């Protein structure tokens, strides 16, 4: 099953309408995205909790790393640079943190609030190599913006 981003956007918009609690928004988004596509093996947020530090937030799938410094891994790179990380082969990514040995590819998107401040990253892992496309990155960026930057 491949995600239908138009339907996913409408569903998430309807479910989050009027909600302002960041954790509730993250939990809802992680759940809806996780169940929208068979490629998505682990789906969740790492929240900015201090200078250069991410901690696990709401997620779907197996356990994740509890703490990730901005200086390490794909999630750290997304937080450090403020740029989407589209990684077709995690083993080829310098400094990749193997939170789950099954992960083969990864899409990590920075998450900004309405003021433009980084509040976390949204991490989608796949047990398939080269699972994500630029279309996935663009569509997920639009969804995250519509939920957290409103």
C-alpha positions as CSV (number, residue, x, y, z in Angstrom):
1,X,0.0,0.0,0.0
2,X,1.4,3.4,-1.0
3,X,0.4,6.6,0.8
4,X,-2.2,8.9,-0.8
5,X,-0.8,12.2,0.4
6,X,-3.9,14.2,-0.5
7,X,-6.1,11.9,1.6
8,X,-3.5,11.8,4.4
9,X,-3.4,15.6,4.5
10,X,-7.2,15.9,4.7
11,X,-7.3,13.2,7.4
12,X,-4.6,14.9,9.5
13,X,-6.2,18.3,9.1
14,X,-9.6,17.0,10.2
15,X,-8.1,15.2,13.2
16,X,-5.9,18.0,14.4
17,X,-8.3,20.9,13.8
18,X,-8.3,23.3,16.8
19,X,-5.6,21.3,18.7
20,X,-2.7,23.3,20.0
21,X,-0.9,20.8,22.2
22,X,2.3,19.8,20.5
23,X,2.6,16.3,21.9
24,X,-1.1,15.5,21.0
25,X,-0.3,16.8,17.4
26,X,2.8,14.7,17.2
27,X,1.1,11.5,18.5
28,X,-1.7,11.9,16.0
29,X,0.6,12.6,13.1
30,X,2.9,9.7,13.9
31,X,0.0,7.3,14.0
32,X,-1.7,8.4,10.8
33,X,1.6,8.5,8.8
34,X,2.8,5.2,10.2
35,X,-0.4,3.4,9.1
36,X,-0.6,5.1,5.7
37,X,2.2,3.2,3.8
38,X,3.7,-0.3,4.1
39,X,7.2,1.2,3.6
40,X,7.0,3.0,6.9
41,X,8.5,0.7,9.5
42,X,9.1,3.2,12.3
43,X,7.5,6.7,12.4
44,X,8.1,9.2,15.1
45,X,9.3,12.5,16.5
46,X,12.5,13.5,18.3
47,X,11.8,16.7,20.2
48,X,14.3,19.5,20.9
49,X,14.7,19.4,24.7
50,X,17.9,21.4,25.2
51,X,20.8,23.0,23.4
52,X,21.8,20.6,20.6
53,X,19.8,17.7,22.1
54,X,16.8,15.6,20.9
55,X,14.7,13.2,22.9
56,X,12.2,10.7,21.7
57,X,8.7,11.8,21.4
58,X,5.5,10.1,20.2
59,X,6.2,7.3,17.8
60,X,4.8,4.1,16.2
61,X,6.9,1.0,15.7
62,X,9.6,-0.7,17.8
63,X,11.7,1.1,20.3
64,X,13.8,4.0,19.2
65,X,16.9,5.8,20.6
66,X,16.0,7.8,23.7
67,X,18.5,10.6,23.2
68,X,20.2,11.9,20.0
69,X,22.6,14.8,20.1
70,X,22.5,17.2,17.1
71,X,26.0,16.0,16.3
72,X,25.1,12.4,15.6
73,X,23.1,10.4,13.0
74,X,20.5,11.3,10.4
75,X,18.1,12.9,13.0
76,X,21.0,15.0,14.4
77,X,21.9,16.1,10.8
78,X,18.3,17.2,10.2
79,X,18.2,19.2,13.4
80,X,21.6,20.7,13.0
81,X,21.1,21.8,9.4
82,X,17.4,22.4,9.4
83,X,17.3,20.5,6.1
84,X,15.4,17.3,5.1
85,X,17.6,14.2,5.1
86,X,16.7,11.7,2.4
87,X,18.9,8.6,3.0
88,X,18.6,5.7,0.6
89,X,21.1,3.5,2.5
90,X,21.7,4.2,6.2
91,X,24.9,2.1,6.2
92,X,26.4,4.6,3.8
93,X,25.5,7.6,6.0
94,X,28.5,8.8,8.1
95,X,27.7,8.5,11.8
96,X,24.4,6.7,11.3
97,X,23.0,5.6,14.7
98,X,21.4,2.2,14.4
99,X,18.5,2.5,16.8
100,X,17.0,-0.6,15.0
101,X,19.1,-3.0,13.1
102,X,16.2,-3.5,10.6
103,X,16.4,0.1,9.2
104,X,17.7,0.3,5.7
105,X,16.6,3.8,4.6
106,X,15.4,6.9,6.3
107,X,13.6,10.2,5.7
108,X,14.0,12.8,8.5
109,X,12.4,16.2,8.3
110,X,13.0,19.2,10.5
111,X,9.8,20.4,12.3
112,X,9.3,24.2,12.9
113,X,6.7,26.0,14.8
114,X,4.8,29.1,13.7
115,X,7.7,31.4,14.8
116,X,10.2,29.3,12.7
117,X,11.8,27.8,15.7
118,X,13.0,24.1,15.4
119,X,10.9,22.0,17.8
120,X,12.0,18.6,16.6
121,X,12.5,16.2,13.7
122,X,10.1,13.7,12.2
123,X,11.8,10.4,11.4
124,X,10.4,7.8,9.1
125,X,12.5,4.6,8.8
126,X,12.0,1.8,6.4
127,X,13.2,-1.8,6.4
128,X,13.5,-1.5,2.6
129,X,16.5,0.1,0.9
130,X,15.9,3.3,-1.1
131,X,12.3,3.5,0.1
132,X,11.8,7.2,0.0
133,X,11.5,9.8,-2.9
134,X,11.7,13.5,-3.2
135,X,7.9,13.4,-3.5
136,X,7.7,11.8,0.0
137,X,9.9,14.6,1.3
138,X,7.9,17.4,-0.3
139,X,4.5,16.0,0.8
140,X,5.6,15.3,4.4
141,X,7.2,18.8,4.6
142,X,3.9,20.3,3.5
143,X,1.9,18.2,6.1
144,X,4.3,19.1,8.9
145,X,4.1,22.8,8.0
146,X,0.3,22.7,8.0
147,X,0.1,21.1,11.4
148,X,2.9,22.8,13.4
149,X,3.5,26.2,11.7
150,X,-0.2,27.3,11.8
